[in-house]
Amino acid sequence: AYIVEKCANATDTPHTAPVSVTIAGSEFRGNSSQPVAVHGRGGAIRTYSRADIVIADTILVDNNVDAPNPPVVNRVYRGGAIEGPAKSLRIERSEIAENGVNDVTASDASRGGGLHLYNTSVDRQGPGDAMAVKIVNSTVSGNLSSASGGAMFASGNLALELVNATVSDNV
């Protein structure tokens, strides 16, 4: 699993000095987040930053966030493969498949079987603050969320673009 995180400012909104993260020619297989009393976010990759992130020629398969039974009150379980905000995210020539957010109670705390992307901080809602997400020549398939967004759950100020992307057979 991979974590990009920088927080703990006055309002605990993500922030970073200008930084770029590149993941290329990699495989993330069979990773999981299995929280007991905390949030479960990002089975393979979690970001809580304002970084520019590029994921290219990478496979993210069979990664999971498994909620405890019963889920902990006021906790969330999101992003089987990738979870979190960033300044920008570009996914190119990659496969995001067979990932999941599993909650046997199917509560709405579980979202985004493949990806859970958000930019909901109050101070990031201006037109120039949108999180730019571009998925190019990639496949998002066979992902599962027991509640919302089998392929992807996106919320807040995002500019989401799919170019020559296949999104299929997500539940």
Residue frames as a rotation matrix with the C-alpha (Angstrom) as fourth column:
ALA 1
0.577 0.817 0.000 0.00
0.817 -0.577 0.000 0.00
0.000 0.000 -1.000 0.00
TYR 2
-0.543 -0.715 0.441 1.04
0.742 -0.654 -0.147 3.58
0.394 0.247 0.885 -0.60
ILE 3
0.463 0.685 -0.562 0.12
0.861 -0.499 0.101 6.68
-0.211 -0.531 -0.821 1.42
VAL 4
-0.544 -0.493 0.679 0.55
0.559 -0.817 -0.144 10.34
0.626 0.301 0.720 0.46
GLU 5
0.490 0.778 -0.394 -0.45
0.792 -0.209 0.574 12.45
0.364 -0.593 -0.718 3.43
LYS 6
-0.805 -0.591 0.046 0.09
0.497 -0.714 -0.494 15.95
0.325 -0.375 0.869 4.77
CYS 7
0.242 0.935 0.258 -2.46
0.437 -0.342 0.832 17.50
0.866 -0.088 -0.492 7.09
ALA 8
0.177 -0.046 -0.983 -2.91
0.984 -0.011 0.178 18.97
-0.019 -0.999 0.044 10.59
ASN 9
-0.759 -0.268 0.593 -3.19
0.290 -0.955 -0.061 22.63
0.583 0.125 0.803 9.67
ALA 10
-0.903 0.342 0.259 -5.61
-0.419 -0.574 -0.703 24.87
-0.092 -0.744 0.662 11.56
THR 11
0.059 0.998 0.007 -8.71
-0.951 0.058 -0.305 23.30
-0.305 0.011 0.952 10.03
ASP 12
-0.305 -0.311 0.900 -7.18
-0.174 0.947 0.269 19.90
-0.936 -0.074 -0.343 9.19
THR 13
0.880 0.444 -0.168 -7.63
-0.235 0.100 -0.967 20.36
-0.413 0.890 0.192 5.46
PRO 14
0.514 -0.720 0.467 -5.04
0.773 0.624 0.111 18.73
-0.371 0.304 0.877 3.22
HIS 15
0.914 -0.306 -0.267 -2.11
-0.381 -0.875 -0.298 20.89
-0.142 0.374 -0.916 2.21
THR 16
0.451 -0.854 0.257 1.35
0.759 0.519 0.392 20.42
-0.469 0.018 0.883 0.76
ALA 17
-0.044 -0.571 -0.820 4.11
-0.423 -0.733 0.533 22.52
-0.905 0.370 -0.209 -0.59
PRO 18
0.531 0.266 -0.804 4.21
-0.847 0.139 -0.513 21.97
-0.025 0.954 0.299 -4.37
VAL 19
-0.442 -0.616 0.652 4.98
-0.539 0.764 0.356 18.29
-0.717 -0.194 -0.669 -4.79
SER 20
0.208 0.445 -0.871 4.57
-0.938 0.344 -0.049 15.72
0.278 0.827 0.489 -7.52
VAL 21
-0.179 -0.187 0.966 4.11
-0.499 0.864 0.075 11.99
-0.848 -0.468 -0.248 -7.03
THR 22
0.090 0.169 -0.981 4.57
-0.963 0.265 -0.043 9.54
0.252 0.949 0.187 -9.90
ILE 23
-0.061 -0.042 0.997 3.75
-0.372 0.928 0.017 5.84
-0.926 -0.370 -0.072 -9.73
ALA 24
0.324 0.106 -0.940 4.69
-0.946 0.006 -0.325 4.06
-0.029 0.994 0.102 -12.95
GLY 25
-0.044 -0.337 -0.940 5.02
-0.545 0.797 -0.260 0.47
0.837 0.501 -0.219 -14.10
SER 26
-0.811 -0.243 0.533 3.81
-0.584 0.267 -0.767 -0.83
0.044 -0.933 -0.358 -10.74
GLU 27
-0.229 0.762 -0.606 1.41
0.068 0.634 0.771 -3.44
0.971 0.135 -0.197 -9.41
PHE 28
-0.680 0.202 0.705 -0.77
-0.733 -0.187 -0.654 -3.14
0.000 -0.961 0.275 -6.32
ARG 29
-0.123 0.603 -0.788 -2.38
-0.355 0.715 0.602 -6.55
0.927 0.354 0.125 -5.73
GLY 30
0.174 0.308 -0.935 -4.11
0.513 0.782 0.353 -8.05
0.840 -0.542 -0.022 -2.73
ASN 31
-0.893 -0.432 0.123 -3.65
0.143 -0.533 -0.834 -5.14
0.426 -0.727 0.538 -0.32
SER 32
0.122 0.985 -0.125 -6.28
0.601 0.027 0.799 -4.35
0.790 -0.172 -0.588 2.29
SER 33
-0.719 -0.110 0.687 -7.27
-0.443 -0.688 -0.574 -1.91
0.536 -0.717 0.446 4.95
GLN 34
-0.051 0.677 -0.735 -8.97
0.447 0.673 0.589 -3.74
0.893 -0.298 -0.337 7.81
PRO 35
-0.596 -0.199 0.778 -9.73
-0.434 -0.735 -0.521 -1.13
0.676 -0.648 0.351 10.44
VAL 36
-0.505 0.446 -0.739 -11.16
0.761 0.635 -0.137 -2.07
0.408 -0.631 -0.659 13.81
ALA 37
0.160 0.555 -0.817 -11.88
0.869 -0.471 -0.150 1.28
-0.468 -0.686 -0.558 15.48
VAL 38
-0.428 -0.373 -0.823 -10.68
-0.043 -0.901 0.431 3.79
-0.903 0.220 0.369 12.86
HIS 39
0.520 0.538 -0.664 -11.68
-0.658 -0.243 -0.712 4.82
-0.545 0.807 0.228 9.35
GLY 40
0.010 -0.493 0.870 -10.83
0.463 0.773 0.433 2.44
-0.886 0.399 0.236 6.51
ARG 41
0.767 0.225 -0.601 -9.56
-0.308 -0.692 -0.653 4.36
-0.562 0.686 -0.462 3.51
GLY 42
0.413 -0.601 -0.684 -7.65
-0.899 -0.153 -0.410 3.26
0.142 0.784 -0.604 0.45
GLY 43
0.933 -0.034 0.359 -7.01
-0.054 0.972 0.230 -0.47
-0.357 -0.234 0.904 0.13
ALA 44
0.440 -0.815 0.377 -3.95
0.890 0.341 -0.302 0.18
0.118 0.468 0.876 -2.07
ILE 45
-0.628 -0.649 0.429 -3.38
0.623 -0.750 -0.222 3.96
0.466 0.128 0.876 -2.19
ARG 46
0.531 0.731 -0.429 -4.59
0.845 -0.493 0.206 6.73
-0.061 -0.472 -0.880 0.10
THR 47
-0.566 -0.650 0.507 -3.80
0.633 -0.737 -0.236 10.40
0.527 0.188 0.829 -0.45
TYR 48
0.612 0.636 -0.470 -4.72
0.783 -0.571 0.247 13.29
-0.112 -0.519 -0.848 1.79
SER 49
-0.345 -0.863 -0.370 -2.76
0.606 -0.505 0.615 16.01
-0.717 -0.012 0.697 0.05
ARG 50
0.725 0.406 -0.556 -2.70
-0.174 -0.673 -0.719 18.73
-0.666 0.618 -0.417 -2.57
ALA 51
-0.360 -0.916 0.178 -0.09
-0.117 0.234 0.965 16.85
-0.926 0.326 -0.192 -4.59
ASP 52
0.287 0.289 -0.913 -0.05
-0.955 0.012 -0.296 16.39
-0.074 0.957 0.280 -8.35
ILE 53
-0.151 -0.258 0.954 -0.27
-0.366 0.911 0.188 12.60
-0.918 -0.320 -0.232 -8.72
VAL 54
0.121 0.122 -0.985 0.35
-0.977 0.192 -0.096 10.59
0.178 0.974 0.143 -11.90
ILE 55
-0.028 -0.068 0.997 -0.33
-0.324 0.944 0.056 6.86
-0.946 -0.322 -0.049 -12.04
ALA 56
0.313 0.058 -0.948 0.79
-0.948 -0.043 -0.316 5.30
-0.059 0.997 0.042 -15.32
ASP 57
0.010 -0.303 -0.953 1.15
-0.546 0.797 -0.259 1.77
0.838 0.523 -0.158 -16.67
THR 58
-0.829 -0.259 0.496 0.03
-0.554 0.254 -0.793 0.43
0.079 -0.932 -0.354 -13.30
ILE 59
-0.250 0.721 -0.647 -2.24
0.067 0.679 0.731 -2.41
0.966 0.139 -0.219 -12.19
LEU 60
-0.741 0.170 0.650 -4.45
-0.671 -0.204 -0.713 -2.02
0.011 -0.964 0.265 -9.10
VAL 61
-0.074 0.662 -0.746 -6.25
-0.443 0.648 0.619 -5.36
0.893 0.377 0.245 -8.67
ASP 62
0.320 0.358 -0.877 -7.90
0.437 0.766 0.472 -7.13
0.841 -0.534 0.089 -5.73
ASN 63
-0.879 -0.474 0.059 -7.35
0.196 -0.470 -0.861 -4.41
0.436 -0.745 0.506 -3.12
ASN 64
0.052 0.975 -0.216 -10.00
0.544 0.154 0.825 -3.98
0.838 -0.161 -0.522 -0.43
VAL 65
-0.736 -0.031 0.676 -11.28
-0.548 -0.559 -0.622 -1.97
0.397 -0.828 0.395 2.48
ASP 66
-0.306 0.595 -0.743 -13.09
0.405 0.788 0.464 -4.31
0.862 -0.160 -0.482 4.86
ALA 67
-0.147 0.365 0.919 -15.40
-0.710 -0.686 0.159 -2.67
0.689 -0.629 0.360 7.40
PRO 68
-0.987 -0.127 0.096 -15.76
-0.156 0.649 -0.745 -4.38
0.032 -0.750 -0.660 10.77
ASN 69
-0.248 0.944 -0.218 -19.10
-0.004 0.224 0.975 -6.00
0.969 0.243 -0.051 11.57
PRO 70
0.659 0.687 0.308 -20.87
0.740 -0.519 -0.427 -3.95
-0.134 0.509 -0.850 12.73
PRO 71
-0.018 -0.654 0.757 -19.21
0.599 -0.613 -0.516 -0.82
0.801 0.444 0.402 11.31
VAL 72
-0.512 -0.238 -0.825 -18.05
0.829 -0.387 -0.403 1.67
-0.223 -0.891 0.396 13.93
VAL 73
0.609 0.792 -0.054 -20.44
0.770 -0.606 -0.202 4.63
-0.193 0.081 -0.978 14.30
ASN 74
0.886 -0.166 -0.433 -19.14
-0.208 -0.977 -0.051 7.83
-0.414 0.135 -0.900 12.63
ARG 75
-0.265 -0.954 0.138 -16.42
-0.201 0.194 0.960 5.96
-0.943 0.227 -0.243 10.71
VAL 76
0.639 0.437 -0.632 -16.16
-0.676 -0.073 -0.733 5.60
-0.367 0.896 0.249 6.94
TYR 77
-0.064 -0.569 0.820 -14.84
0.171 0.803 0.571 2.85
-0.983 0.177 0.046 4.67
ARG 78
0.821 0.407 -0.401 -13.91
-0.189 -0.469 -0.863 4.07
-0.539 0.784 -0.308 1.21
GLY 79
0.490 -0.602 -0.631 -11.78
-0.872 -0.332 -0.359 3.52
0.006 0.726 -0.687 -1.87
GLY 80
0.924 -0.091 0.371 -10.97
0.035 0.987 0.156 -0.13
-0.381 -0.131 0.915 -2.50
ALA 81
0.421 -0.810 0.408 -8.03
0.869 0.232 -0.437 0.84
0.259 0.539 0.801 -4.75
ILE 82
-0.673 -0.635 0.378 -7.54
0.554 -0.772 -0.311 4.62
0.489 0.000 0.872 -4.35
GLU 83
0.450 0.822 -0.349 -8.99
0.868 -0.311 0.387 7.09
0.210 -0.477 -0.853 -1.86
GLY 84
0.021 -0.335 -0.942 -8.61
0.763 -0.604 0.232 10.79
-0.646 -0.723 0.243 -1.15
PRO 85
0.945 0.264 -0.191 -8.14
0.123 -0.832 -0.540 14.32
-0.302 0.487 -0.820 -2.41
ALA 86
-0.140 -0.978 0.153 -5.21
0.846 -0.037 0.532 15.73
-0.515 0.204 0.833 -4.38
LYS 87
-0.280 0.008 -0.960 -4.51
-0.323 -0.942 0.087 18.83
-0.904 0.334 0.267 -6.42
SER 88
0.235 0.350 -0.907 -4.62
-0.971 0.117 -0.207 16.66
0.034 0.929 0.368 -9.52
LEU 89
-0.112 -0.213 0.971 -4.77
-0.249 0.952 0.180 12.97
-0.962 -0.222 -0.160 -10.37
ARG 90
0.210 0.108 -0.972 -3.96
-0.978 0.047 -0.206 11.52
0.023 0.993 0.116 -13.78
ILE 91
0.033 -0.120 0.992 -4.39
-0.219 0.968 0.124 7.80
-0.975 -0.221 0.005 -14.37
GLU 92
0.326 -0.017 -0.945 -3.04
-0.931 -0.179 -0.317 6.62
-0.164 0.984 -0.075 -17.70
ARG 93
0.052 -0.265 -0.963 -2.75
-0.611 0.754 -0.240 3.19
0.790 0.601 -0.123 -19.35
SER 94
-0.852 -0.323 0.413 -3.72
-0.516 0.383 -0.766 1.52
0.089 -0.865 -0.493 -16.09
GLU 95
-0.232 0.761 -0.606 -6.15
0.055 0.633 0.773 -1.10
0.971 0.145 -0.189 -14.82
ILE 96
-0.751 0.171 0.638 -8.30
-0.661 -0.199 -0.724 -0.69
0.003 -0.965 0.262 -11.71
ALA 97
-0.054 0.692 -0.720 -10.16
-0.569 0.571 0.591 -3.98
0.820 0.442 0.363 -11.34
GLU 98
0.259 0.300 -0.918 -11.71
0.330 0.866 0.376 -6.34
0.908 -0.401 0.125 -8.80
ASN 99
-0.886 -0.451 0.102 -11.24
0.097 -0.397 -0.913 -3.94
0.453 -0.799 0.395 -5.87
GLY 100
0.020 0.987 -0.159 -13.86
0.463 0.132 0.877 -3.50
0.886 -0.091 -0.454 -3.20
VAL 101
-0.728 -0.002 0.686 -15.27
-0.586 -0.517 -0.624 -1.78
0.356 -0.856 0.375 -0.17
ASN 102
-0.364 0.517 -0.774 -16.91
0.210 0.856 0.473 -4.50
0.907 0.010 -0.420 1.83
ASP 103
-0.814 0.261 0.518 -19.48
-0.580 -0.341 -0.740 -3.91
-0.016 -0.903 0.429 4.56
VAL 104
-0.877 0.455 -0.155 -21.85
0.418 0.881 0.221 -6.78
0.237 0.129 -0.963 5.31
THR 105
-0.300 0.803 -0.515 -24.43
0.621 -0.246 -0.745 -4.32
-0.724 -0.543 -0.425 6.68
ALA 106
-0.240 0.124 0.963 -24.35
0.926 -0.269 0.265 -2.25
0.291 0.955 -0.051 3.42
SER 107
0.386 0.319 -0.865 -24.34
0.643 -0.766 0.004 1.01
-0.662 -0.558 -0.501 5.39
ASP 108
0.916 -0.003 0.401 -23.73
0.319 -0.602 -0.732 4.21
0.243 0.799 -0.550 3.44
ALA 109
0.656 -0.752 -0.062 -20.36
-0.388 -0.407 0.827 4.46
-0.647 -0.518 -0.559 5.20
SER 110
-0.171 -0.720 0.673 -18.90
0.368 0.587 0.721 2.32
-0.914 0.371 0.164 2.40
ARG 111
0.817 0.418 -0.397 -18.24
-0.137 -0.529 -0.838 4.08
-0.560 0.739 -0.375 -0.91
GLY 112
0.508 -0.601 -0.617 -16.11
-0.861 -0.382 -0.337 3.79
-0.033 0.702 -0.711 -4.01
GLY 113
0.893 -0.125 0.433 -15.23
0.062 0.986 0.157 0.19
-0.446 -0.113 0.888 -4.79
GLY 114
0.463 -0.756 0.462 -12.52
0.821 0.171 -0.544 1.24
0.333 0.631 0.700 -7.24
LEU 115
-0.654 -0.667 0.356 -11.92
0.521 -0.739 -0.428 4.92
0.548 -0.095 0.831 -6.45
HIS 116
0.523 0.716 -0.463 -13.23
0.852 -0.450 0.267 7.36
-0.017 -0.534 -0.845 -3.86
LEU 117
-0.569 -0.706 0.422 -12.21
0.750 -0.656 -0.087 10.87
0.339 0.267 0.902 -4.88
TYR 118
0.561 0.796 -0.227 -13.25
0.820 -0.497 0.283 14.05
0.112 -0.344 -0.932 -3.12
ASN 119
-0.712 -0.630 0.311 -12.47
0.548 -0.775 -0.314 17.72
0.439 -0.053 0.897 -2.75
THR 120
0.235 0.969 -0.075 -14.95
0.694 -0.114 0.711 18.82
0.681 -0.219 -0.699 -0.13
SER 121
-0.426 -0.434 -0.794 -12.93
0.874 -0.423 -0.238 21.21
-0.232 -0.795 0.560 2.07
VAL 122
0.580 0.748 -0.321 -14.86
0.672 -0.663 -0.330 24.46
-0.460 -0.025 -0.888 2.48
ASP 123
0.316 -0.536 -0.783 -11.79
-0.250 -0.843 0.476 26.50
-0.915 0.045 -0.401 1.52
ARG 124
-0.757 -0.626 0.185 -11.37
-0.034 0.321 0.946 24.55
-0.652 0.710 -0.265 -1.79
GLN 125
-0.017 0.872 0.488 -14.69
0.699 0.360 -0.618 25.33
-0.715 0.331 -0.616 -3.52
GLY 126
0.184 0.032 -0.982 -13.62
-0.414 -0.904 -0.106 28.21
-0.892 0.426 -0.153 -5.78
PRO 127
0.938 0.267 -0.222 -13.42
-0.297 0.283 -0.912 27.76
-0.180 0.921 0.345 -9.57
GLY 128
0.329 -0.895 -0.301 -9.61
-0.710 -0.025 -0.704 27.57
0.623 0.445 -0.643 -9.50
ASP 129
-0.286 -0.424 0.859 -9.58
-0.934 0.325 -0.150 25.03
-0.216 -0.845 -0.489 -6.67
ALA 130
0.745 0.654 -0.128 -11.12
-0.665 0.718 -0.203 22.06
-0.041 0.237 0.971 -8.51
MET 131
-0.098 -0.695 0.712 -9.31
-0.349 0.694 0.630 18.74
-0.932 -0.186 -0.311 -8.19
ALA 132
0.190 0.086 -0.978 -8.42
-0.981 -0.016 -0.192 17.82
-0.032 0.996 0.081 -11.78
VAL 133
-0.115 -0.146 0.983 -8.97
-0.244 0.963 0.114 14.09
-0.963 -0.226 -0.146 -12.38
LYS 134
0.263 0.132 -0.956 -8.21
-0.964 -0.013 -0.267 12.62
-0.047 0.991 0.124 -15.78
ILE 135
0.045 -0.172 0.984 -8.44
-0.170 0.969 0.177 8.91
-0.984 -0.175 0.015 -16.57
VAL 136
0.287 -0.100 -0.953 -6.90
-0.930 -0.269 -0.252 8.13
-0.232 0.958 -0.170 -19.97
ASN 137
0.068 -0.274 -0.959 -6.64
-0.674 0.697 -0.247 4.83
0.736 0.663 -0.137 -21.89
SER 138
-0.867 -0.339 0.364 -7.49
-0.490 0.455 -0.744 2.92
0.086 -0.824 -0.561 -18.72
THR 139
-0.219 0.786 -0.578 -9.98
-0.006 0.591 0.807 0.33
0.976 0.180 -0.125 -17.51
VAL 140
-0.733 0.169 0.659 -12.11
-0.679 -0.123 -0.723 0.45
-0.041 -0.978 0.205 -14.36
SER 141
-0.006 0.730 -0.684 -13.95
-0.639 0.523 0.564 -2.88
0.769 0.440 0.463 -14.10
GLY 142
0.136 0.175 -0.975 -15.29
0.290 0.934 0.208 -5.48
0.947 -0.311 0.077 -11.74
ASN 143
-0.884 -0.422 0.202 -15.07
-0.033 -0.375 -0.926 -3.26
0.466 -0.826 0.318 -8.66
LEU 144
-0.010 0.893 -0.451 -17.63
0.592 0.369 0.717 -3.50
0.806 -0.260 -0.532 -5.83
SER 145
-0.876 -0.079 0.475 -19.04
-0.347 -0.582 -0.735 -1.30
0.335 -0.809 0.483 -3.11
SER 146
-0.696 0.637 -0.331 -21.66
0.710 0.680 -0.186 -2.69
0.107 -0.365 -0.925 -0.78
ALA 147
-0.011 0.733 -0.680 -23.37
0.603 -0.538 -0.589 0.74
-0.797 -0.417 -0.436 -0.69
SER 148
0.819 0.367 -0.441 -22.39
-0.003 -0.765 -0.644 3.49
-0.574 0.528 -0.626 -3.18
GLY 149
0.591 -0.554 -0.586 -20.24
-0.796 -0.521 -0.309 3.76
-0.134 0.649 -0.749 -6.30
GLY 150
0.860 -0.248 0.447 -19.00
0.223 0.969 0.110 0.38
-0.460 0.005 0.888 -7.47
ALA 151
0.465 -0.703 0.539 -16.57
0.746 -0.016 -0.665 1.89
0.476 0.711 0.517 -9.98
MET 152
-0.700 -0.681 0.213 -16.05
0.540 -0.700 -0.467 5.29
0.467 -0.212 0.858 -8.41
PHE 153
0.516 0.750 -0.414 -17.54
0.857 -0.445 0.262 7.75
0.012 -0.489 -0.872 -5.96
ALA 154
-0.594 -0.697 0.402 -16.63
0.704 -0.692 -0.158 11.40
0.388 0.189 0.902 -6.60
SER 155
0.536 0.802 -0.263 -17.79
0.833 -0.453 0.318 14.38
0.136 -0.389 -0.911 -4.56
GLY 156
0.283 -0.364 -0.887 -17.04
0.431 -0.778 0.457 18.05
-0.857 -0.512 -0.064 -4.06
ASN 157
0.670 -0.098 -0.736 -15.18
-0.512 -0.778 -0.364 20.39
-0.537 0.621 -0.572 -6.39
LEU 158
-0.191 -0.686 0.702 -13.80
0.207 0.671 0.712 18.00
-0.959 0.282 0.014 -9.03
ALA 159
0.285 0.177 -0.942 -13.20
-0.907 -0.269 -0.325 18.27
-0.311 0.947 0.084 -12.75
LEU 160
-0.089 -0.230 0.969 -13.45
-0.138 0.966 0.217 14.65
-0.986 -0.114 -0.117 -13.87
GLU 161
0.292 0.099 -0.951 -12.55
-0.940 -0.154 -0.304 13.62
-0.176 0.983 0.048 -17.42
LEU 162
0.190 -0.183 0.965 -12.54
0.043 0.983 0.178 10.15
-0.981 0.008 0.195 -18.95
VAL 163
0.253 -0.198 -0.947 -10.68
-0.927 -0.329 -0.178 9.80
-0.276 0.923 -0.267 -22.25
ASN 164
0.087 -0.156 -0.984 -10.79
-0.638 0.750 -0.175 6.48
0.765 0.643 -0.034 -24.11
ALA 165
-0.768 -0.277 0.577 -11.55
-0.639 0.386 -0.665 4.78
-0.039 -0.880 -0.474 -20.79
THR 166
-0.271 0.673 -0.689 -13.57
-0.087 0.695 0.713 1.63
0.959 0.253 -0.130 -20.21
VAL 167
-0.729 0.195 0.656 -15.83
-0.677 -0.062 -0.733 1.49
-0.102 -0.979 0.177 -17.17
SER 168
-0.024 0.728 -0.685 -17.74
-0.656 0.505 0.561 -1.79
0.754 0.463 0.466 -16.96
ASP 169
0.247 0.257 -0.934 -19.14
0.209 0.927 0.311 -4.54
0.946 -0.272 0.175 -14.76
ASN 170
-0.881 -0.421 0.218 -18.84
-0.089 -0.306 -0.948 -2.61
0.465 -0.854 0.232 -11.49
VAL 171
-0.025 0.883 -0.469 -21.38
0.634 0.377 0.676 -3.24
0.773 -0.281 -0.569 -8.72
